[in-house]
Amino acid sequence: IYGMEPPDSSVQSPDFVSLELTVENVEKALQQLYYDPDMEHKNVAQKWLTQAQTSRQAWQFCWPLLSPDKLPEIQFFGASTLHTKISCHWADLPTDQHQTLRMQLLSHISHFSSGPKMVLTRLCVALASLALHTMPQGWPQAVADMVRVYQPEKEEVNAHAHCLALLELLTVLPEEFQSCRLPQARRAQLREALAGEWTAVCPLLRQLLQRQEGNSQVKERALRCLSSWVGLDVPLHGESEGLLQDCFAALSDPELFDTAVETIVSSISQPDCQRYTDALVNLMPLVLGLHDQLKAAARDGDMETSHGICRIAVALGETHSRTLLEQVEHWQGYLALVKMILFCTGIPGHYPVNETTSSLTLTFWYTLQDDILSFEEDKQVVYLQVYRPVYFQLVDVLLHKAHFPSEQDYTSWSSDDKEQFRIYRVDISDTLMYVYEILGAELLSNLYDRLGRLLMDTERPTAWQDTEALLFGFQAIAETIDVNYSDVIPGLIGLIPRISISNIQLADTVMYTIGSLAEWLADHPMMLGNVLPMVLQGLVKAELSVSSVSTLKRICRECRHDLAPYIHDIMTVSQDVLVKDIHKSSQCMWLMQGLGFLLSALPMEEILGSLTTLLTPHIQRLDTLAHQEPSPTAKLSIIHILGMLSSLFTTLDISRQDEGSEGTTPAQARPNPVVVVLQQVFTLIQTILSKWLSDSEVVEAVCGVFERSVKTLLNDFAPMVQQLSEMLGQIYSAFPQASALDLTRQMVHIFAGEKDHFSPIQALIELVTSTTLSIFQQGPREHPDIVESFMQLHAQALKRKPDLYLSDHQDVKALFYCGVLSLKFPETPTTKSACMFFVINPPPPPPTHTHVLLSSSTQQKQYLWATHCTPSACGHLFYNVLAEHANPMLA
């Protein structure tokens, strides 16, 4: 680049390791770095140059690299080297050379003021770093000196270039301060020193911005310089306030508009500005003065201008909401600002295709309502009287912005636009929830009245978007607010069946609205008949998959004890859509969870029959797949069916029936329906495993069925402990996988303390431990998931039943050693599991008899470590791990 000649490919690349640190060799290395096609040569040059920058000789060779006759990339390296030396190796430079270095830098910045820009910037950063090292004692008026040196008279030839160089230097100085690492005390000292230098910067910036004949480039750099300095919390009063007003004047220049917006937003967004209340109040007329420009931009479709003005209004209104609210004598000005922001919220166009401004305002409305509600009650009354009408207007605006476009326009949108619009509507729904805090039940009444008028007016055709938007508003509020005591919900439930569903978006919102009212329906079960048929109609449509399935699941969960009259219809439609594969796999899982809730409320004698009817087609399909040769298609189908079983068994919980039943047969006397089904399909599952044992996904799906069942059934799972323990041992011995260990851990957690099940659990623990020890002997590094699950299993076993380790078949010393080896793993979850394995109290004094069993679980664990692992062995192992394989987790 910049005319540097490429190296002669016939000449062998020099061996930089043995080269002297001279200017010529640096240039050769740079030439090789930029132009040598061999990446290995580039890397060698890069490494040598990095070492050169950190060497003591760099203080000398960097200056010749900045000679006017050098190429820009060489000059840039020289400037970068200077910055590196000053910022990182300042202590290497004798104090008596500080003044010389400063003068050299000032001189070179003056020379490079006309470019190249990249060299000038690096030199400015270097001088900024020098200033930060020497302020305030060594260079007490650093900024003032810079302004004096580089602020030339207008008639000078290089006046313009010197002015730009000065602005570049003043801009990078605060940036270098923000980015450099400093002790807290030194940072506070420097911040105070720099704030004191603002008096030299502010007049200069005002002078440059107020020049009538001023160059736009100079004004833009001045604006950027101000943005850099406001991060130091410079005071926003006096001349600084005037400087900010100059920034507003720059908004009228199209070339400066974007930069002026950034500068104003940065300035008034500083929390420290709240100290300058008068300045903030004085800014309000300036912001309100932009309203006409905002309206014109919105009318003309000028998105950039409307976006910029909106950012300014929101920055002032949101950052300083409480401060401005407290200025009661200026309430009309702040109300006008709020209405200006309301205009920005309702700016014409569909987000994000025709406008991107309205989303900027949504957080403001939360901030405003939060500040209003934080006042004392007597003040709240006054503020609510002023702002409640604004919030009612806001509801109208938000619902209008949530409108879907016409179907033709919506079809033309890209998938990214549709996703952004979906997220935007979620943000609107959150905002409506905040609005409810201000407006309360009156908001729901308002929405209900409007919806009623729409649906009852049969003379005028209603756009589906209007109905959908009102329902969307209801759903947004009901999703998070307790509406059980609202007197409009019965009317809404009565109106919903009157909605003529003409498209998918409206149908989706109807479904979600019904789902949001599931808890209310549980308290008013007589209203279920109004809406449940609509949900079942939606269930058969693939395009309504997510909304209809999630709504039915919520109804089944909340209203399961009141669904007896509808069980036949729900089961019939659900079985039909599951057999026909209408829904995607994830929605099928949700549906099975919903059916699990539903079946849980049935009488015990009916559950098994309903389960059999529901599952028979899928078990038959699973049986067919089990006897086919393995294939990707068969694998997906097997995992899908097993996943449905897992989802069903997750929610099919009859324990509450047993708690609430009186005079009935206890649960222990009758087999749990889930256990009956599992026993029936156990042989089928073993057949599947015989063909898919090496496939971790299928094994994980099988283990998932039993793990969900164990978690839900708890002690009711007891009849299957023996055969499941045997199968788990066979699975893990043949092909060790983490999912089998996780299921074993669940079994240990629930059944290890049961006398009747201790023996199979102990045999299972011994078998999986023996198999895993073999993995550790072969090298466990390729199996971090197995190691993690293994450590979790034994941590659980030690906590739940330490007696498991008193067997002669359990090699506790080897197990301890495996735990230590697990600490070496770089994976944090694995190391965490190993640490949990060792979380026990210090061992007690050695027991007098090797067969003495101590009473508490903790004491038994201590006994195990004390008798099986000598202190010297433990200490030696831990020392090696901590010294040679330091893992951040161990800290």
N, C-alpha and C positions, 0 to 999 in steps of 0.2 A: 504494500500500500504506500501511497504518497511517493511513488517513484523509486522505492528501494529495489535494487537489482537482485533477482533470485540467485541463489548460490549455484555454482557450477556443479552439476550432478556427478561429474567425473572425479571431483575432488572429495576425498574421504572426510567425513565429519570429524572435527577435532575432538580430542578427548578432554572435555572441560574439567574433569576432576583434577588434572595436573596443571591447569592453566593459572597464570597469575591474574590477580584482579586489577586489570588495566582497562582504560577506556577502549582500546582497540579490541580486546577480547570480549568486552561487554557488547560492543557493536556486532562482533561475529556471532555471539550467542543470540542476540536479537534477530539477526538475519536468519539464523537457523530456525529460531522459534517461529518466525512468520512464514518462511518460504520452503523449508525443507519438507518434502512430501512424506518422509519417513516419520511416523508417529513416535517411534522409539527415540529418534534423534531430537524431536520436539520436546519430549518429556525430559531428556537429559539436559537440554538447554534451559527448560523451565526450572528444573531443580537447581541448576547452577546459578541462574539469575536470582532465584529466591534467596539462596545462601549469600550471594553477593550483596543483596540489599541489607542483610543483617550484619555484614562484616564492618569492622572499624574503618576499613579503607573507603567505604561508601561515602563517608563525609567528604572525601577528597574527589573521587572520580565522578560524583553526580554533577558537579559544576561544569566540567568540559562537555558533558552530554547535553547541556542546555545552550551550547554555542549556537549562534544564528545560522551557521553553515550546516548544522545537523538536520537530519530528516525529522519530521514531527513525531514519529513513533519513538525515536531515540530520545528526543527532548521529553516526551511524555514519561518514558522510563526514568529519566533523570529527576523529573519533578515528583514522580511517585516514590522514588527512592528517598528524596528529601523528606516527604511526608512520613514515610515509614520510620526513618531515623529519628525524626523529631517526636513522633507520637509514641514510639515503642522503645527508643534507646536514648532518651533525653539525658539520662544520667551519665552517658559516655562523653558528653560534650562539656569541656571545662567552662566554668562560669564566666571567665573573662572573654570567651568567644561568643557569648549570647548576643551582645550588641552588634558584633560583626555579622553574624548570621542574619539578624533582623534586617540590617541595611542591605545585605546582598539580596534577600528575598524581596524587599521593597523595590530594589532596582530592577530585578528580573520581572516582577509583575508589571512594572511600568513598560518594560521592553516588550512583553508579550500581550500588552493590552489590546493590540490589534489582531491577536490570534497567533497560533491556532487556539481555538476555544478550549480544547481538552487539556492543553498544556497550561493555559491560564488558570483554569479551574483547579488543577492539582496544586499549582503554586499557591493559590489563594487558600486552599485547605491546609497546606503546609504552614503558611503564615498564621492562619487561625489556630492551628495546634500550638505553634510557638507562643502566641498570645495567651492561650489558656495555661501554658506552663509558667509564664512569667507574671501574669496579672495576680494581684494588683501591686505587689511590692516591686518586682523587677521592671514592670512597664505599667506605671500607674494610670496613664491616660491613653491606653492602646488605641481605642476606637477613635478618639479625637485626633490622635496623631495620623491614623490612616486617612481620615477625612481631610485633614490639612494637607497631606502629601499628595493625594490623588484628586483633589477638587481644583482643577485648573481654571484659568480664566477662559471666557468664552472664545476670545480671539485666538487662542492657541490652536495649532494645527491638529493635535491629537486630543482636543478637549472631549470630543464625543467618546473616543475609545477609552480615555482615562476615566470618564464618568461611568461607563459600563464596567470597567475593571473594579472600580471602587464599589459599585453595587454588588458585583459578584463576590467580592471579599466580605462585605457586610452581610450578605445572605448566608454564606457558608459558615460564618463564625458561630451563630447560635446552633446551626445544624451539627457542627463539630462538637459543641458543648453537649448537645443532647445525646450524641452517639458514643462519646468517649466514656471509658470506665474510670470513675473517680471515687475516692472515699467520701462518705456522706458529708463530713465536715468540710472537706475541700470543695465539694459540689455546691454546698450552701454558700461558701465564701465567694466562689466564682459567680454564682447566680446573682448575688448582691452586687458584685463589681460590675457585671454586665448590665444589670438594671440601672446602675448609676451612669453608664455610658449612653443610655437611651437619649439623654438630653443632647448628645452630639449627633445622633442619627435622625431623630424626629424632624428637626428643622430642615435638614437636607432633603428628606423625602417629601416634605410639604413643598419645598421650593421646586423640586423636579415635577411634582404632579400638577402644580399650579401654572407652570409655564404655558403660555398660550401657543408659542411656536414649538413647544417641546416635541421631540421625536417619540413616536408611539413605542418604539423599542425601549427607550429609556424609561418611560412611564410604566411599561409592563414589568421591567426589572425592579423598579421602585416598589410596585405592588407586591411582587414576590418577596422582596426584602422585608416588607412589613409583615407578611405572613410568617416569615421565619422568626421575627423578633417577638411576635405576640405569644409564642410558646414559652417565653420567659416571664409571662405575667406582667408585662409592662403596664403602667397605670393608664386607665382609660379616662383621663380628665385633662383639662387644660389644652395644651397644644396637641396632645394625642387625640383628643376628641375632634379637634379640627382636622387632623390628618384622616380620621375615619370618614369625616364628612367629604373630604376630597375624594375618597374612594367611591362614594356614592355619585359624585360628579362624573367619575370615569365610566360609570355604567352607560352613559349616553354615547360613548364611542364604541361602535361594533367591534373594533379590533381589540379593545381592552375589556369587553364585557365579561368574558369567561374568567379572566384573571382577577378582575375586580370582585366578582361574585365569590371566588375562592377566598380572597383576602378578607372581605367583609364577614363571611361566614366563620372563618378561622378566628377573627378578632372578637366577634360577639358571642362565640361559643365557649370562650374561656370561662370556667366557673368563677375565677377571681373577679370577673367583671361585675359580679353582683354587689361588690363594694361601692361601685360608682353609680348609684341610683339615678342621680341627676343626668348623667351622661346617657343612661339607658332610656330615660324618659325623653330626652332630646332627640334620640335616634328614631323614636316612633313616627314623628311627622315625615322623616326622610323615607322610612319604609312605606308608610301610607301614600307618600307621593309617587310610588311606583305602581299604584293600583291601576291607573289608566294605561300605563305601558303594558301591564299584565293582561288587562282585558283585550287590548289590541292584539297582543301576541296570541292569546287564546282564539280570538276571532279569525286571525290569519293563519292559524295552524303552525305558528312559530314555536315549536316544542322547546328549543334550546333557551329562548328568552323566558318563556313561562316557567320552565324548570328552574332557571337561575334565580328569578325573583321569588319564586316559592321557597327555595332554600333559604333565602335571606329572611323572609317573613317567619318561617318555621324556626330558624335558629334563634331569633329574638324572642318569639312567643313561647317556645318550648324551654329553652335554657333558663329563661328568667321569668317563668310564669308566676311563681309566687311573689317574687319581688315586685313585678308590675301590678299584680292584683292588689298588693298592699298599698299602692299609691292611689288611694281612694279619690283624691282630687282630680286624677287623670283617668277615671274609669271609662269615660267615653272614648278616649284615645285607644285604650287597650281593647275595648269592645269592638272598635273599628278594625283593629288588627286581627282579632278573632274572626270577624266576618270576612276579612280578606283571605284568611287561611281557609275559611269555609268555601269561599269561591274557588280556591286552589283544589280543595277536595272534590268539588263538583265540576271541575274543568271539563269542557266538552270532549267527547271521544271515548273510545273503548280502550281500556288498559289491556295489554301493553302495545296494541297495534297503532292507535291514533294518539295516545298520550301516555306519558310516563311520570307525570307530576303528582297525581292525586295520592299515590302510595307514600309520598314523602310526609304527608300530613297526619297519617293515622296515629302515630305515637303521640303527637301533640294533644289529641283529644283525650287520651288516657291521662297524660300529665296534668292537663287542665282540671279534669274532674277529680283527680287525686288531690291536687292542691286545694280545690274548693272544699272537699270533704274533710280536709285536715284542719280547717279553721274551727274555732269554737262555734257552738250551736247558734248563737245570736248572729254571728257574722255569716255563717252558712246560709241562714234564711235570706239575708240581703243578696248574697252572691247568686243563690239559686233563683231568686226572683229575676235577676238580670240574665242569667245564662241558660235557664231551662228552655226558653223559647228558641235559643240558638241550637240547643241539643235536639229539639224536635225537628228543626230544619235539617240538622245533620242526619237524622234518621232517614228523611226523605232523600237526601243527597246520596247516602250510602246505599240505599236500596236501588236507587236509579243507577248508580255505578256498578252494582252487582248484576244488572240486567245482562242476560245473554244477548249477543247480536242476532240478527236474522240467521236462519239455518243456512242460507246460501253464503253469507259472509263467514259464518263460523266454520263451514266446511273448507273455506279457502285458507284458514289460518294454519300455520305450521304447528307441529306437535309441541315445539318449544313455547310458542305463543299460548297455546292451550294450557300448558302446564303452568306458565307464569300467571295466567288468568285464574286458574284454580287456586294457586297460592294466594293471589290477591284477594279472592273471595274468602279464604280462610282468615286473612288479616281483617277483612271487613267484619266477619262474624265475631272475631275477638273484640273489635271496637264496639260492636253493638252490645256485647256483654258489659263493657265498661259503661256504655250509655245507660244501661238498665240501672246502674248504681245511682245515677242522677235522676232518672225519670220514673223508675219503679213500675208498679202495676199499671200505671196510666199508659205506659208504652205498649204493653200487651193489648190493652183495650183499644188503643189507637189502631194497632195492626189488625185486630179482629174486626173492627168496624169497617176498615177499608176492604178487607178480604170479603166480608159479607156483602158489601155493596157491589163488589165486582162479580161475585158468583150469583147474586140474586137478580142482577140487571140483565134480563134476557133479551132486551130490545137492542142494546148496542153490543157488537162483538168485542170480546176482550182478548187482547194479545196475551198469549200464554206466558210471555216474559213477565208481565205484571203480576200474574198469579204466582208464578215461581218465585219472584223476588220477595213477596210478602210471606210466603211459606218459608223461604230461606231465612228471613228475619226471625220468625217464630222459632225455627229449629235452632238457630244460633244461640238464642237466649235459653231455650228449654234444655239445651245440651249441657249447660253448666250451672244454671240457676234453678233452685227448687221452685217449681211452678205448681206443686201439689195443691196449694191453697188458692190458686188463681181461679176466679169465677168465669173466665172466658174459655177455659180449656174444654168444658163440655160442649160449648157452641162450636169450637174449632173441630172437635171430633165429629160433630154433626155435619159440618161443612165439607169435610174432606171427601166423603163419597160423592159429592156433587161436582167435584173437579173432573173436567173432561181431559183425560191424559192424552195429549196429542203428540208428544215427542219424548225422547229419552231424558233430556235434562229435567223437564218438569216431573216425570215419573220418578227419577232418582230423588229429587227433593221431597216429593210426597213420601217416599219410603223412609228417608232419613228423618223427616218430621215425625212420622209415626214411631220410629225407633226412639227418638228423643223423649217421647211421652210414655215409654214403657213403664216407668215407675208409677206414673199417674194411673195408667191402665190397671196396674196391680191393685191400686186402692179403689178402682171403679170398674170391676170386672164386667159389669153389665154392658159396658161400652165396647168390649172386645169385638162383638159381632159387627160393629160398624166399620172397622178397619182391617180386621184379619183377612177377610176375603180379598181385599186389594193386595195385601202382602203375598198371599198365595198365588194370585194372578201374576204378580211380578216375578215370583219364584221360577216360573216356567220360561222366562225370557232371558236368554243369555246376556243381552245388553244391559239388563238390570241386575246382573249377578251380584256384584259387591253390595249394593244398597239393599236389595231384597233379602239376601242371606243374612247380612249383619243385623237387619231389623228383626227378622224372625228369630234369630239367636237371642237378641235382647228380650223379646217378648217371652220366649220360652224360659229364659233365666228368671225374669222378674215375675211373670204371671203363671208359672208352671202349675200352681195349685188350683188355678181357676180355668184351666184349659180342657178339662174333661169333655165338655160338649164339642170341642173342636179337634180332639186328638185324631179321630179317624181321618178327617180331611187333611190335617197336617202331615200325618204319616203317609197317606196315600200320595199326596203331591210330592213329598220329599223323596219317597222311594222311587217314584217315576223319574224325577230329574236326576237322581243319582245313577239309576240304571242307564239312562240315556246319555250320560256324560255331558249334560248341558253346561255345567259349571267347571271352571278351572279347579285344579287340585286344591289350592289354598281355600277357595270358597267351599269346596266339599268338606274340608276339615272343620270350617266354621259351622256348617250345617249339621255335621255329626255332633259337634259340641252342643248345639242347640237341642238336638234330639236327645242327647244324654240328660240335659236338664229336664226335658219333658218327661222322659221315661222314669226319672227319679221320683216323680210325684205320683206315679201309678201305684195301685195296690200290688203288693209283692207277687200275688198269684197271676197278675197280668203282665208283669215286666218280662218274664222269660219268653212268653209267647210273642210279644211285640218285638223283642230282640231277635228271636228266630226268624220272624217274618222279614224284618229289616235287613238282617245280615245274610240270609240264605243265598241270594243271588251273588253277593260279593265273595262269599266263601266258596261257592261253586266255581266262580271265575278263578279264585285263588288256587283251587284244586287243579283246574285245567293248566294253569301256568306252572304249577309245581311239577307237573309231569312233562313239560316241554323242555327242549334243549335251551340252555341259557342264551339270551339275546338281549340287546339294548332295549328293545320294545317291551319284552317280558319283564325285564328288571324294573322299568319305570312303572309298569302296571302293578307289580308286586309291592313296590314301595308305596304306591298310591293307596292300595287296599289296606296294607298294614298301618299306614298313616291314618286312615279313616277309623280303623279299630282303636288306635291309640287315642284319637280325639274323642271318640265316643266314651271310652272308658275313663277319660280324664274327668268328665262331668257327671257320669252316671253314679251318683252317690246316694245310697238308700239309708245312710247312717242316721239322718235326721228323722226318717220315718220311725226307726227303732226307738229313738229317744222320745218321740211324741206318742208312741202307741202304748196303750194300756190293755192288759188282759190278752195280749196276743202272744204268739210263739216268739220267744227271743231269737235274735238274729243268729246266735250260735247254733240254734237247733235246725236251721234251714240253710241250705247252701246259697251263697250269694249268686245272683244270676250271671254276673260277669265271670265268676269262677266256673260256673257250669259251661258257659260258652268257651272259655279258655281250655277247659279239659276236653271239650269236644274237638277243638281245632289243634290240640297239642301235637298229635301225630302228624297232621298236615304241616305244621310249622317245622317239625323235625325233618320232614321230607324236603321242604324248601331249603333248609340249612345244609342238607347233604349235598346240594348242588351249588349253593351260593356261599359256602362258608368262607371262601377267600375274598368275597366282596364286602368291604367294610360298610358300604351304604346299606346293603340288604341286612347285614347282621345288626347294624345300628337300628334299622326299622323294626326288626324282630325284638330286640332288647327294649326298644321304646314302648312296644305294646305292653310288655310285662312291667316295665318301670312305672308307666302311668297307672297301671292297675294296682300295683303295690302301694303307690302313694295315695291313691284314692280309697282303696279298700282297707288298708292297714291290716289289722288282725284277721279280718274276714278272708284275707288271702291265704291263711294258714294251710288249707288243704292241699295247696300246690307247692309248698316250700320244698318238700322232699324231691319231687320230680324236676322242679325248676333248678334246684341246686345241682342235681346230677347233670342236667342238660347244659347248664352254664359251665360246669367243669369240663365237659366234653368239648364244648365250643372253644373255650380258652386254651385247652391243652392242644387242640388240633391247629388252631390259628389264633394266636393272642391278639385281641383288639380291645381298645379302650372302653368301648361301649359295654362290653361284658363285665369289665371291672366296675363301671359305674352302677350297673344293675346289682352286682354283688354288694356294693357299698349300701345300696338301699335295703337289701335283704339283711345285712348286718345291723343296720340302724334299727330296723323294726323287730327282727326275730332273734337276734343274738342273745338277748336277755331272757328269752322264753326257754324254759327247761326242756320242753318237748321238741324244740327245734335246734337246740344247741349243737347236737351231734352232726346233722347235715351241714349246718353253717360252718362248723369247725373244719369238716372235711373239705368243704369248698374253699375256705381260706387257705388251707394247707396246699391244696392242689394249685390254685392260681399263684400262690407265693412261690412254690417250687418251679413252676413254669417261668415266672418272671425272673427268678434268680438265674435261670439259664440264659435269659435275654441279657442280663447284666454281665454274665460271664463272656458272652459273645461280643458285647459292645452295645450299650443302650442308646448311643448318641442319635441313631436314626429313628428312635421311637420316643420322642419327648411327650407325646400324648399318652402313651402307655405308662411312662414313668410318672407323669402328673397324676393320672387316675390311680396308679398303684399306691403312691404316697397318700392320696386322699383316702383310699380304702383303709390303709393301716392306721391313719390318724383317727378315722372313725371307729375302727375296731378297738384301738387302745382306749378311746374315750368311752365306748359303749360296753365293752366286755373284755378286759385284760386277761381273763381266764383263758381266752382263745390261744394265748401264747405259752401256756404252761404244758403244752403237749411236747413229747419227745421228738415229734416229727417237725417241729417248728424251729428253724435255725435263727434264733434271735440275733446272734452276733452278725450273721450274714445280712440280715434285714437291716440292722443298724448301719452296716457298711454301705448298703445300697442307698440308704437315706443320705449319708454323707456324700456319696458320689452324685446324687441328684442335685446337691447344692452347686455343683459345677456347671449345671446347664445354664446357657445364656437366656433361655426363655423365662420371662418373669413368672408366668403362672406355674411352671414346673418348679421353680425355686421356691415360690410361695408355698406350694403344697409340701415340699420337703421341710421347710421351716415349721409349718404347722405340725408336721410329724414329730418334731423335736420339742414342741412347746409343752414341757412338763417341769415340775418343780425340781430343785436340786435333790439328789438322792439322799435318803436317810442313812444313818450308820449301817454298815453291812449286817444282815441278819445273822443270828448265831447258828441257825440251822438252815440248810439249803432248801428244805421243803416247807418252811414256814410261809403261810399265805397271810398277807396283811389285809385288813378289812376293806379299806376304801379303794376305789378305782385308782386314784392318784398314787396311793402307796404301792399298789400292785405294779403300776408302771415303773415307779422308782425301783422297786425290787427287781424287775426284769433287767433294767439297765445296770443296776449295781452288781448283780450276780453274773450276767452274761458278758458285759463289756467292761474291762478294767479301765481305770482312770487314765493310765498312761496311753493305752490304745486310743481312747476317745480323744484325748488331747492332741496326740500326734496326727490323727486323721483331720481334726478340725483345723489345726495349724496349717497343714498343707493346703486345705481348701481355701482358707482365708488369705494365705500368703501368695498362692500361685494362681488361684482362679477367682479373683475378686469379682463378685457379682453385685451390682448396685442394690439388688433386693436385700442383701445381707446387711447393708448399712442401717 
